Amino acid sequence: MTTSTTAPRADLEPGTPMSSRALEALAGSYRSIPVLGVLGLIWLFFYSQNSAYLSVGNISNLSLQIVTTAILALGITFVLLVGEIDLSAAVLSGVCATVAANLAVKQGVPLGLALLVALGVGLAVVLVEALVIIFGVPSLIVTLGGMSALQGLLLVVLPPEFAVSVGGTTYAEIASTHFGTGTSFAAVGACWLLYSVALLRRQRRRAASLGRGLVPVVVSGLVVFGLVAIFTQARGLPLPVVILVVMLLLASYVTTQTTYGVHLYAVGGNREAAQRAGIPVARMVVYSFLVLGACALVAGVVDASRLLGVSNSSGGGPLMLNAIAAAVVGGVSLFGGRGSVWSALLGALVIGSINNGVQLLGYQPEVQFFATGGVLVLAVAIDVAITRGSLLPGRR
């Protein structure tokens, strides 16, 4: 059987109210349906206000706008799944991007080596945070303090002018590279084929029905090939989108088809039970933060490449809020043990679609913040109702 992306729940009694049955369904394989419904309504509203909203050009712009948020939300998803949270990831992405830019642009270090050094910095930071967390300090406090410390570190690694321009360098080509139609279909098709073969082989080894494995194969195929078909009508498939898709496919396989994925959801679903079952809880927490550190590097580098530079505002603004909101809105539980890595993409699409539509229609910036905050609160309220198994308020 494939690994479930939700924590196990007790079977419902025959007399269970319809609302509880609906909440139970939302906690399982139907969790993404409300998100897709909300996304469809958002697109329909903005399209009714401006038909250019769903044009190929705007969809291409939207994809580039959400890549940074989606990649960072992917890392946040791994942390949320084990029942922790991280508030420092956005600033860490800025620090990693700045380290790489300093080395590659200012010091003349090859970009590959600069990225490896920046990765080492990111992994070292999250490792320290994870070790403090497993010592017993709440992750909220650790990462809140880490965010403040990283803001100081960002000023340290920046040059005296507090900015590094990467325009005209190999660094800038990360975001500006677009693949043609043939290359796009070949590259994405190869990644999707490897993912599909690995998933179906895993199903066969477990003597499970291949029909269950075909569902994610078909869905992922429709998504990735549909995206390629859209993007190739514009300037081509952007490299950052390829990076995001590859990361999502890899993360999906790891979390649903490996022992690591089983342990990940077990720790988030019931940490004490996982400990008694012999699962290395502390190690799983550390692994999740290390994944977040790697995602922070990629997100920061892609964002710096898009903006053609880094500064003391890198990793700042609403990026952290948007990344957490994307993961939660997409269906990842704040209480751990429930959700999917694809939630990062769905949530980023919801948040990004709102922001893109607000900008396209020329609304005031506060509308964007009101809408994002409202969607986040609604998503958390739904998550609480699903966790409680009832729409009624809990007793205090």
Secondary structure by P-SEA (a helix, b strand, c coil): cccccccccccccccccaaaaaaaaaaccccaaaaaaaaaaaaaaaaaaccccccaaaaaaaaaaaaaaaaaaaaaaaaaaacccccaaaaaaaaaaaaaaaaaccccccaaaaaaaaaaaaaaaaaaaaaaaaacccaaaaaaaaaaaaaaaaaaacccccccccccccccccccccccaaaaaaaaaaaaaaaaaaaaaaaaaacccaaaaaaaaaaaaaaaaaaaaaaaacccccaaaaaaaaaaaaaaaaacccaaaaaaaaaaacaaaaaaaccaaaaaaaaaaaaaaaaaaaaaaaaaaaaccccccccccaaaaaaaaaaaaacccccccccccaaaaaaaaaaaaaaaaaaaacccaaaaaaaaaaaaaaaaaaaaaaaacccccccc
